Amino acid sequence: AWLSASYDELIALDGFGENMAQSFLEFVRVNEGKVRELLGFIQPVLPEALDTSGAVLEGKSVVITGTLKSPREAIKARLEALGAKVSSAVSAKTDFLLAGEAAGSKLAKANELGVKIVDEEWLEDLENS
């Protein structure tokens, strides 16, 4: 179904903006035949979704940046288990920036947008509450 998704359906998806939707539609226009051929050989399976309803970070968007004590993928998994959507870019829709040392441009962007800055201790406190 994603191969025939409309522009309006794409921008309604969480994390899709106008540019990404247009880029995706162009990709499908150019590569649809190749993608359909590939799908004839493979059978993608969606991972089982975590039930995060009622979780402490349900519906919240978190971006991770900087040098952290724990591996980034482990932190992402912990945040998702608490119901958060982990994004790679800071935007006006970002609720929290989990920042480690040497955070850089994402930290500057978060400050500019008024995004709440948190650290690994904040995550540990959430998990223990």
N, CA, C and O atoms as a GROMACS GRO file, in nm:
protein
  516
    1ALA      N    1   0.082  -0.121   0.000
    1ALA     CA    2   0.000   0.000   0.000
    1ALA      C    3   0.086   0.127   0.000
    1ALA      O    4   0.044   0.229  -0.053
    2TRP      N    5   0.205   0.120   0.058
    2TRP     CA    6   0.289   0.240   0.065
    2TRP      C    7   0.335   0.286  -0.073
    2TRP      O    8   0.368   0.403  -0.091
    3LEU      N    9   0.338   0.195  -0.168
    3LEU     CA   10   0.378   0.234  -0.304
    3LEU      C   11   0.273   0.321  -0.373
    3LEU      O   12   0.304   0.394  -0.467
    4SER      N   13   0.151   0.313  -0.327
    4SER     CA   14   0.045   0.393  -0.388
    4SER      C   15  -0.006   0.503  -0.296
    4SER      O   16  -0.111   0.562  -0.321
    5ALA      N   17   0.067   0.532  -0.190
    5ALA     CA   18   0.026   0.636  -0.096
    5ALA      C   19   0.025   0.773  -0.164
    5ALA      O   20   0.111   0.803  -0.247
    6SER      N   21  -0.072   0.854  -0.128
    6SER     CA   22  -0.082   0.989  -0.184
    6SER      C   23   0.001   1.086  -0.100
    6SER      O   24   0.044   1.055   0.011
    7TYR      N   25   0.022   1.203  -0.155
    7TYR     CA   26   0.094   1.309  -0.085
    7TYR      C   27   0.026   1.338   0.050
    7TYR      O   28   0.094   1.348   0.152
    8ASP      N   29  -0.106   1.351   0.050
    8ASP     CA   30  -0.179   1.381   0.174
    8ASP      C   31  -0.164   1.270   0.277
    8ASP      O   32  -0.153   1.297   0.396
    9GLU      N   33  -0.165   1.145   0.231
    9GLU     CA   34  -0.146   1.032   0.324
    9GLU      C   35  -0.005   1.034   0.383
    9GLU      O   36   0.013   1.004   0.500
   10LEU      N   37   0.093   1.070   0.301
   10LEU     CA   38   0.231   1.073   0.349
   10LEU      C   39   0.255   1.183   0.452
   10LEU      O   40   0.315   1.158   0.556
   11ILE      N   41   0.208   1.304   0.424
   11ILE     CA   42   0.235   1.412   0.520
   11ILE      C   43   0.155   1.396   0.649
   11ILE      O   44   0.185   1.460   0.750
   12ALA      N   45   0.054   1.310   0.648
   12ALA     CA   46  -0.021   1.281   0.770
   12ALA      C   47   0.056   1.185   0.861
   12ALA      O   48   0.024   1.172   0.979
   13LEU      N   49   0.160   1.119   0.807
   13LEU     CA   50   0.240   1.027   0.887
   13LEU      C   51   0.332   1.105   0.980
   13LEU      O   52   0.388   1.208   0.942
   14ASP      N   53   0.347   1.056   1.102
   14ASP     CA   54   0.436   1.118   1.198
   14ASP      C   55   0.578   1.112   1.145
   14ASP      O   56   0.627   1.005   1.109
   15GLY      N   57   0.645   1.225   1.139
   15GLY     CA   58   0.782   1.231   1.092
   15GLY      C   59   0.796   1.268   0.945
   15GLY      O   60   0.907   1.290   0.898
   16PHE      N   61   0.684   1.274   0.871
   16PHE     CA   62   0.688   1.312   0.730
   16PHE      C   63   0.648   1.457   0.716
   16PHE      O   64   0.543   1.498   0.766
   17GLY      N   65   0.730   1.534   0.649
   17GLY     CA   66   0.696   1.672   0.615
   17GLY      C   67   0.677   1.682   0.465
   17GLY      O   68   0.679   1.582   0.394
   18GLU      N   69   0.659   1.804   0.418
   18GLU     CA   70   0.635   1.826   0.276
   18GLU      C   71   0.750   1.777   0.189
   18GLU      O   72   0.728   1.708   0.089
   19ASN      N   73   0.873   1.812   0.226
   19ASN     CA   74   0.988   1.773   0.146
   19ASN      C   75   1.006   1.623   0.141
   19ASN      O   76   1.034   1.566   0.035
   20MET      N   77   0.991   1.557   0.255
   20MET     CA   78   1.008   1.412   0.258
   20MET      C   79   0.900   1.345   0.175
   20MET      O   80   0.928   1.250   0.102
   21ALA      N   81   0.777   1.392   0.184
   21ALA     CA   82   0.667   1.333   0.106
   21ALA      C   83   0.694   1.349  -0.043
   21ALA      O   84   0.676   1.254  -0.119
   22GLN      N   85   0.737   1.468  -0.085
   22GLN     CA   86   0.766   1.490  -0.227
   22GLN      C   87   0.882   1.402  -0.274
   22GLN      O   88   0.877   1.346  -0.383
   23SER      N   89   0.984   1.392  -0.191
   23SER     CA   90   1.100   1.309  -0.225
   23SER      C   91   1.059   1.162  -0.237
   23SER      O   92   1.103   1.092  -0.328
   24PHE      N   93   0.976   1.116  -0.144
   24PHE     CA   94   0.931   0.977  -0.147
   24PHE      C   95   0.849   0.949  -0.273
   24PHE      O   96   0.868   0.847  -0.338
   25LEU      N   97   0.758   1.040  -0.306
   25LEU     CA   98   0.676   1.022  -0.425
   25LEU      C   99   0.763   1.017  -0.551
   25LEU      O  100   0.735   0.939  -0.642
   26GLU      N  101   0.866   1.098  -0.556
   26GLU     CA  102   0.958   1.096  -0.670
   26GLU      C  103   1.034   0.963  -0.674
   26GLU      O  104   1.053   0.906  -0.781
   27PHE      N  105   1.078   0.915  -0.558
   27PHE     CA  106   1.147   0.786  -0.551
   27PHE      C  107   1.058   0.675  -0.607
   27PHE      O  108   1.102   0.594  -0.689
   28VAL      N  109   0.932   0.672  -0.563
   28VAL     CA  110   0.838   0.570  -0.609
   28VAL      C  111   0.816   0.582  -0.759
   28VAL      O  112   0.813   0.481  -0.830
   29ARG      N  113   0.800   0.704  -0.808
   29ARG     CA  114   0.778   0.725  -0.951
   29ARG      C  115   0.892   0.666  -1.033
   29ARG      O  116   0.869   0.601  -1.135
   30VAL      N  117   1.015   0.687  -0.988
   30VAL     CA  118   1.132   0.642  -1.062
   30VAL      C  119   1.160   0.493  -1.041
   30VAL      O  120   1.208   0.426  -1.133
   31ASN      N  121   1.132   0.441  -0.921
   31ASN     CA  122   1.178   0.307  -0.885
   31ASN      C  123   1.069   0.203  -0.859
   31ASN      O  124   1.100   0.093  -0.814
   32GLU      N  125   0.944   0.235  -0.886
   32GLU     CA  126   0.836   0.144  -0.850
   32GLU      C  127   0.854   0.004  -0.910
   32GLU      O  128   0.834  -0.095  -0.841
   33GLY      N  129   0.892  -0.004  -1.035
   33GLY     CA  130   0.911  -0.135  -1.099
   33GLY      C  131   1.018  -0.217  -1.028
   33GLY      O  132   0.999  -0.336  -1.005
   34LYS      N  133   1.129  -0.153  -0.996
   34LYS     CA  134   1.239  -0.223  -0.927
   34LYS      C  135   1.196  -0.268  -0.788
   34LYS      O  136   1.231  -0.378  -0.744
   35VAL      N  137   1.122  -0.183  -0.718
   35VAL     CA  138   1.076  -0.217  -0.583
   35VAL      C  139   0.980  -0.335  -0.588
   35VAL      O  140   0.990  -0.428  -0.508
   36ARG      N  141   0.887  -0.332  -0.682
   36ARG     CA  142   0.790  -0.443  -0.696
   36ARG      C  143   0.864  -0.573  -0.732
   36ARG      O  144   0.828  -0.680  -0.682
   37GLU      N  145   0.965  -0.564  -0.817
   37GLU     CA  146   1.044  -0.683  -0.851
   37GLU      C  147   1.115  -0.736  -0.726
   37GLU      O  148   1.115  -0.857  -0.702
   38LEU      N  149   1.174  -0.650  -0.650
   38LEU     CA  150   1.242  -0.689  -0.526
   38LEU      C  151   1.144  -0.755  -0.428
   38LEU      O  152   1.178  -0.854  -0.364
   39LEU      N  153   1.024  -0.698  -0.417
   39LEU     CA  154   0.924  -0.755  -0.327
   39LEU      C  155   0.879  -0.894  -0.371
   39LEU      O  156   0.822  -0.969  -0.292
   40GLY      N  157   0.905  -0.929  -0.496
   40GLY     CA  158   0.877  -1.065  -0.543
   40GLY      C  159   0.976  -1.166  -0.488
   40GLY      O  160   0.947  -1.286  -0.488
   41PHE      N  161   1.091  -1.119  -0.443
   41PHE     CA  162   1.196  -1.208  -0.390
   41PHE      C  163   1.200  -1.211  -0.238
   41PHE      O  164   1.240  -1.311  -0.178
   42ILE      N  165   1.160  -1.103  -0.176
   42ILE     CA  166   1.168  -1.095  -0.030
   42ILE      C  167   1.028  -1.075   0.030
   42ILE      O  168   0.937  -1.030  -0.039
   43GLN      N  169   1.014  -1.108   0.154
   43GLN     CA  170   0.887  -1.090   0.224
   43GLN      C  171   0.915  -1.013   0.353
   43GLN      O  172   0.935  -1.074   0.458
   44PRO      N  173   0.916  -0.880   0.347
   44PRO     CA  174   0.944  -0.802   0.467
   44PRO      C  175   0.840  -0.831   0.577
   44PRO      O  176   0.721  -0.849   0.549
   45VAL      N  177   0.887  -0.836   0.700
   45VAL     CA  178   0.801  -0.861   0.814
   45VAL      C  179   0.819  -0.746   0.913
   45VAL      O  180   0.931  -0.711   0.949
   46LEU      N  181   0.708  -0.689   0.954
   46LEU     CA  182   0.714  -0.582   1.053
   46LEU      C  183   0.744  -0.640   1.190
   46LEU      O  184   0.688  -0.742   1.228
   47PRO      N  185   0.833  -0.575   1.266
   47PRO     CA  186   0.856  -0.622   1.403
   47PRO      C  187   0.730  -0.601   1.486
   47PRO      O  188   0.651  -0.511   1.460
   48GLU      N  189   0.715  -0.685   1.586
   48GLU     CA  190   0.599  -0.672   1.673
   48GLU      C  191   0.609  -0.540   1.749
   48GLU      O  192   0.712  -0.510   1.809
   49ALA      N  193   0.504  -0.464   1.746
   49ALA     CA  194   0.504  -0.332   1.811
   49ALA      C  195   0.491  -0.347   1.962
   49ALA      O  196   0.418  -0.432   2.012
   50LEU      N  197   0.565  -0.261   2.033
   50LEU     CA  198   0.553  -0.256   2.178
   50LEU      C  199   0.421  -0.190   2.214
   50LEU      O  200   0.379  -0.095   2.148
   51ASP      N  201   0.357  -0.238   2.318
   51ASP     CA  202   0.236  -0.172   2.367
   51ASP      C  203   0.282  -0.066   2.466
   51ASP      O  204   0.316  -0.097   2.581
   52THR      N  205   0.282   0.058   2.422
   52THR     CA  206   0.328   0.167   2.508
   52THR      C  207   0.213   0.256   2.551
   52THR      O  208   0.235   0.367   2.600
   53SER      N  209   0.090   0.208   2.534
   53SER     CA  210  -0.024   0.291   2.575
   53SER      C  211  -0.015   0.316   2.725
   53SER      O  212   0.003   0.224   2.805
   54GLY      N  213  -0.029   0.440   2.761
   54GLY     CA  214  -0.021   0.479   2.902
   54GLY      C  215   0.121   0.495   2.953
   54GLY      O  216   0.141   0.526   3.071
   55ALA      N  217   0.220   0.474   2.866
   55ALA     CA  218   0.360   0.488   2.908
   55ALA      C  219   0.392   0.635   2.937
   55ALA      O  220   0.327   0.725   2.883
   56VAL      N  221   0.490   0.657   3.020
   56VAL     CA  222   0.524   0.791   3.068
   56VAL      C  223   0.560   0.889   2.956
   56VAL      O  224   0.536   1.009   2.969
   57LEU      N  225   0.616   0.840   2.846
   57LEU     CA  226   0.654   0.927   2.734
   57LEU      C  227   0.566   0.906   2.612
   57LEU      O  228   0.605   0.943   2.501
   58GLU      N  229   0.449   0.847   2.631
   58GLU     CA  230   0.359   0.821   2.519
   58GLU      C  231   0.329   0.951   2.444
   58GLU      O  232   0.288   1.051   2.504
   59GLY      N  233   0.350   0.948   2.312
   59GLY     CA  234   0.321   1.063   2.228
   59GLY      C  235   0.427   1.172   2.230
   59GLY      O  236   0.408   1.276   2.167
   60LYS      N  237   0.537   1.151   2.300
   60LYS     CA  238   0.643   1.251   2.308
   60LYS      C  239   0.754   1.218   2.209
   60LYS      O  240   0.784   1.101   2.184
   61SER      N  241   0.813   1.322   2.153
   61SER     CA  242   0.922   1.307   2.057
   61SER      C  243   1.053   1.344   2.125
   61SER      O  244   1.064   1.449   2.188
   62VAL      N  245   1.154   1.256   2.111
   62VAL     CA  246   1.284   1.277   2.174
   62VAL      C  247   1.392   1.264   2.067
   62VAL      O  248   1.388   1.174   1.983
   63VAL      N  249   1.489   1.355   2.072
   63VAL     CA  250   1.607   1.348   1.986
   63VAL      C  251   1.727   1.322   2.077
   63VAL      O  252   1.736   1.379   2.186
   64ILE      N  253   1.818   1.237   2.032
   64ILE     CA  254   1.939   1.202   2.109
   64ILE      C  255   2.058   1.266   2.040
   64ILE      O  256   2.070   1.261   1.917
   65THR      N  257   2.148   1.326   2.120
   65THR     CA  258   2.267   1.386   2.060
   65THR      C  259   2.382   1.384   2.160
   65THR      O  260   2.361   1.368   2.281
   66GLY      N  261   2.502   1.399   2.110
   66GLY     CA  262   2.621   1.407   2.194
   66GLY      C  263   2.677   1.271   2.231
   66GLY      O  264   2.626   1.166   2.190
   67THR      N  265   2.783   1.275   2.311
   67THR     CA  266   2.849   1.153   2.359
   67THR      C  267   2.782   1.110   2.488
   67THR      O  268   2.773   1.186   2.584
   68LEU      N  269   2.737   0.986   2.489
   68LEU     CA  270   2.660   0.934   2.602
   68LEU      C  271   2.734   0.817   2.668
   68LEU      O  272   2.823   0.757   2.608
   69LYS      N  273   2.696   0.786   2.792
   69LYS     CA  274   2.757   0.674   2.865
   69LYS      C  275   2.714   0.540   2.806
   69LYS      O  276   2.794   0.447   2.796
   70SER      N  277   2.589   0.532   2.767
   70SER     CA  278   2.533   0.408   2.711
   70SER      C  279   2.533   0.416   2.558
   70SER      O  280   2.532   0.525   2.502
   71PRO      N  281   2.533   0.301   2.491
   71PRO     CA  282   2.523   0.302   2.345
   71PRO      C  283   2.393   0.368   2.300
   71PRO      O  284   2.288   0.350   2.362
   72ARG      N  285   2.400   0.442   2.193
   72ARG     CA  286   2.284   0.517   2.141
   72ARG      C  287   2.165   0.425   2.113
   72ARG      O  288   2.052   0.462   2.145
   73GLU      N  289   2.187   0.308   2.055
   73GLU     CA  290   2.076   0.216   2.024
   73GLU      C  291   2.009   0.168   2.152
   73GLU      O  292   1.887   0.148   2.154
   74ALA      N  293   2.086   0.149   2.257
   74ALA     CA  294   2.028   0.106   2.385
   74ALA      C  295   1.942   0.217   2.444
   74ALA      O  296   1.834   0.191   2.497
   75ILE      N  297   1.988   0.340   2.433
   75ILE     CA  298   1.910   0.453   2.484
   75ILE      C  299   1.782   0.467   2.402
   75ILE      O  300   1.675   0.492   2.458
   76LYS      N  301   1.793   0.452   2.271
   76LYS     CA  302   1.675   0.460   2.186
   76LYS      C  303   1.572   0.355   2.227
   76LYS      O  304   1.454   0.386   2.238
   77ALA      N  305   1.616   0.232   2.249
   77ALA     CA  306   1.526   0.124   2.289
   77ALA      C  307   1.461   0.154   2.423
   77ALA      O  308   1.342   0.126   2.443
   78ARG      N  309   1.536   0.211   2.516
   78ARG     CA  310   1.481   0.246   2.648
   78ARG      C  311   1.374   0.354   2.635
   78ARG      O  312   1.270   0.347   2.700
   79LEU      N  313   1.402   0.454   2.552
   79LEU     CA  314   1.304   0.560   2.531
   79LEU      C  315   1.177   0.507   2.466
   79LEU      O  316   1.066   0.543   2.507
   80GLU      N  317   1.193   0.422   2.366
   80GLU     CA  318   1.077   0.365   2.297
   80GLU      C  319   0.995   0.278   2.392
   80GLU      O  320   0.872   0.274   2.382
   81ALA      N  321   1.062   0.207   2.483
   81ALA     CA  322   0.990   0.126   2.582
   81ALA      C  323   0.906   0.213   2.674
   81ALA      O  324   0.806   0.166   2.731
   82LEU      N  325   0.946   0.338   2.690
   82LEU     CA  326   0.869   0.433   2.772
   82LEU      C  327   0.764   0.507   2.689
   82LEU      O  328   0.694   0.594   2.740
   83GLY      N  329   0.753   0.471   2.560
   83GLY     CA  330   0.649   0.528   2.475
   83GLY      C  331   0.693   0.641   2.385
   83GLY      O  332   0.611   0.694   2.310
   84ALA      N  333   0.819   0.680   2.391
   84ALA     CA  334   0.868   0.794   2.311
   84ALA      C  335   0.888   0.754   2.166
   84ALA      O  336   0.914   0.638   2.133
   85LYS      N  337   0.876   0.854   2.080
   85LYS     CA  338   0.914   0.840   1.940
   85LYS      C  339   1.051   0.906   1.930
   85LYS      O  340   1.064   1.024   1.961
   86VAL      N  341   1.152   0.832   1.888
   86VAL     CA  342   1.287   0.885   1.879
   86VAL      C  343   1.310   0.932   1.736
   86VAL      O  344   1.293   0.856   1.641
   87SER      N  345   1.348   1.058   1.724
   87SER     CA  346   1.369   1.120   1.594
   87SER      C  347   1.516   1.157   1.580
   87SER      O  348   1.589   1.166   1.679
   88SER      N  349   1.560   1.179   1.458
   88SER     CA  350   1.700   1.212   1.435
   88SER      C  351   1.726   1.362   1.425
   88SER      O  352   1.841   1.406   1.432
   89ALA      N  353   1.621   1.441   1.408
   89ALA     CA  354   1.640   1.585   1.390
   89ALA      C  355   1.551   1.664   1.485
   89ALA      O  356   1.437   1.626   1.512
   90VAL      N  357   1.604   1.773   1.534
   90VAL     CA  358   1.529   1.863   1.622
   90VAL      C  359   1.436   1.948   1.537
   90VAL      O  360   1.476   2.005   1.436
   91SER      N  361   1.310   1.957   1.580
   91SER     CA  362   1.212   2.041   1.510
   91SER      C  363   1.120   2.102   1.614
   91SER      O  364   1.134   2.077   1.734
   92ALA      N  365   1.025   2.180   1.566
   92ALA     CA  366   0.927   2.240   1.656
   92ALA      C  367   0.841   2.134   1.723
   92ALA      O  368   0.778   2.162   1.826
   93LYS      N  369   0.836   2.013   1.668
   93LYS     CA  370   0.757   1.904   1.725
   93LYS      C  371   0.834   1.824   1.830
   93LYS      O  372   0.776   1.735   1.893
   94THR      N  373   0.962   1.854   1.850
   94THR     CA  374   1.044   1.781   1.946
   94THR      C  375   1.007   1.823   2.087
   94THR      O  376   1.001   1.942   2.118
   95ASP      N  377   0.984   1.724   2.175
   95ASP     CA  378   0.951   1.752   2.315
   95ASP      C  379   1.075   1.759   2.402
   95ASP      O  380   1.084   1.844   2.491
   96PHE      N  381   1.172   1.669   2.378
   96PHE     CA  382   1.292   1.661   2.460
   96PHE      C  383   1.415   1.637   2.373
   96PHE      O  384   1.408   1.567   2.272
   97LEU      N  385   1.527   1.696   2.412
   97LEU     CA  386   1.657   1.664   2.353
   97LEU      C  387   1.739   1.599   2.463
   97LEU      O  388   1.772   1.663   2.562
   98LEU      N  389   1.771   1.470   2.447
   98LEU     CA  390   1.856   1.401   2.542
   98LEU      C  391   1.999   1.426   2.497
   98LEU      O  392   2.044   1.371   2.396
   99ALA      N  393   2.070   1.509   2.573
   99ALA     CA  394   2.202   1.555   2.530
   99ALA      C  395   2.312   1.502   2.619
   99ALA      O  396   2.305   1.506   2.742
  100GLY      N  397   2.416   1.451   2.553
  100GLY     CA  398   2.538   1.412   2.621
  100GLY      C  399   2.643   1.519   2.600
  100GLY      O  400   2.612   1.632   2.562
  101GLU      N  401   2.768   1.483   2.625
  101GLU     CA  402   2.877   1.577   2.605
  101GLU      C  403   2.895   1.609   2.457
  101GLU      O  404   2.864   1.526   2.371
  102ALA      N  405   2.944   1.728   2.428
  102ALA     CA  406   2.972   1.773   2.290
  102ALA      C  407   2.849   1.762   2.202
  102ALA      O  408   2.856   1.708   2.091
  103ALA      N  409   2.735   1.814   2.249
  103ALA     CA  410   2.608   1.800   2.179
  103ALA      C  411   2.604   1.878   2.047
  103ALA      O  412   2.545   1.828   1.951
  104GLY      N  413   2.663   1.994   2.038
  104GLY     CA  414   2.675   2.064   1.910
  104GLY      C  415   2.550   2.131   1.857
  104GLY      O  416   2.475   2.193   1.931
  105SER      N  417   2.529   2.118   1.725
  105SER     CA  418   2.426   2.194   1.655
  105SER      C  419   2.284   2.155   1.696
  105SER      O  420   2.195   2.240   1.696
  106LYS      N  421   2.261   2.029   1.731
  106LYS     CA  422   2.126   1.990   1.776
  106LYS      C  423   2.090   2.061   1.906
  106LYS      O  424   1.975   2.099   1.927
  107LEU      N  425   2.189   2.077   1.993
  107LEU     CA  426   2.166   2.148   2.119
  107LEU      C  427   2.133   2.294   2.092
  107LEU      O  428   2.042   2.350   2.154
  108ALA      N  429   2.205   2.355   2.000
  108ALA     CA  430   2.179   2.494   1.966
  108ALA      C  431   2.040   2.510   1.907
  108ALA      O  432   1.968   2.604   1.942
  109LYS      N  433   2.000   2.419   1.819
  109LYS     CA  434   1.868   2.423   1.757
  109LYS      C  435   1.759   2.404   1.863
  109LYS      O  436   1.657   2.473   1.861
  110ALA      N  437   1.780   2.311   1.956
  110ALA     CA  438   1.682   2.286   2.062
  110ALA      C  439   1.666   2.409   2.150
  110ALA      O  440   1.554   2.445   2.187
  111ASN      N  441   1.776   2.474   2.184
  111ASN     CA  442   1.768   2.597   2.264
  111ASN      C  443   1.693   2.705   2.189
  111ASN      O  444   1.612   2.778   2.248
  112GLU      N  445   1.719   2.717   2.060
  112GLU     CA  446   1.653   2.817   1.976
  112GLU      C  447   1.501   2.795   1.973
  112GLU      O  448   1.424   2.890   1.971
  113LEU      N  449   1.461   2.667   1.971
  113LEU     CA  450   1.318   2.633   1.961
  113LEU      C  451   1.250   2.618   2.097
  113LEU      O  452   1.129   2.597   2.104
  114GLY      N  453   1.327   2.629   2.205
  114GLY     CA  454   1.268   2.614   2.338
  114GLY      C  455   1.238   2.471   2.377
  114GLY      O  456   1.151   2.446   2.460
  115VAL      N  457   1.310   2.375   2.318
  115VAL     CA  458   1.293   2.234   2.350
  115VAL      C  459   1.359   2.205   2.485
  115VAL      O  460   1.468   2.256   2.512
  116LYS      N  461   1.294   2.124   2.568
  116LYS     CA  462   1.348   2.089   2.699
  116LYS      C  463   1.471   1.999   2.681
  116LYS      O  464   1.465   1.898   2.612
  117ILE      N  465   1.582   2.037   2.745
  117ILE     CA  466   1.708   1.962   2.738
  117ILE      C  467   1.716   1.871   2.859
  117ILE      O  468   1.701   1.916   2.973
  118VAL      N  469   1.741   1.741   2.835
  118VAL     CA  470   1.752   1.643   2.943
  118VAL      C  471   1.879   1.561   2.924
  118VAL      O  472   1.946   1.571   2.821
  119ASP      N  473   1.912   1.480   3.025
  119ASP     CA  474   2.033   1.398   3.017
  119ASP      C  475   2.000   1.253   3.053
  119ASP      O  476   1.884   1.218   3.075
  120GLU      N  477   2.102   1.170   3.058
  120GLU     CA  478   2.081   1.028   3.088
  120GLU      C  479   2.025   1.005   3.228
  120GLU      O  480   1.950   0.910   3.249
  121GLU      N  481   2.060   1.091   3.321
  121GLU     CA  482   2.003   1.078   3.457
  121GLU      C  483   1.852   1.096   3.454
  121GLU      O  484   1.780   1.026   3.525
  122TRP      N  485   1.803   1.188   3.371
  122TRP     CA  486   1.659   1.210   3.356
  122TRP      C  487   1.593   1.080   3.310
  122TRP      O  488   1.488   1.042   3.361
  123LEU      N  489   1.655   1.012   3.213
  123LEU     CA  490   1.601   0.886   3.162
  123LEU      C  491   1.600   0.782   3.273
  123LEU      O  492   1.500   0.711   3.290
  124GLU      N  493   1.708   0.771   3.347
  124GLU     CA  494   1.714   0.675   3.458
  124GLU      C  495   1.606   0.703   3.562
  124GLU      O  496   1.543   0.611   3.613
  125ASP      N  497   1.585   0.832   3.592
  125ASP     CA  498   1.482   0.870   3.688
  125ASP      C  499   1.343   0.829   3.638
  125ASP      O  500   1.260   0.781   3.715
  126LEU      N  501   1.317   0.848   3.508
  126LEU     CA  502   1.188   0.808   3.450
  126LEU      C  503   1.168   0.657   3.461
  126LEU      O  504   1.060   0.610   3.495
  127GLU      N  505   1.274   0.583   3.433
  127GLU     CA  506   1.264   0.436   3.438
  127GLU      C  507   1.242   0.386   3.580
  127GLU      O  508   1.179   0.283   3.601
  128ASN      N  509   1.293   0.458   3.677
  128ASN     CA  510   1.284   0.415   3.816
  128ASN      C  511   1.162   0.471   3.889
  128ASN      O  512   1.141   0.440   4.007
  129SER      N  513   1.083   0.553   3.821
  129SER     CA  514   0.967   0.611   3.890
  129SER      C  515   0.842   0.529   3.869
  129SER      O  516   0.736   0.563   3.920
   0.00000   0.00000   0.00000
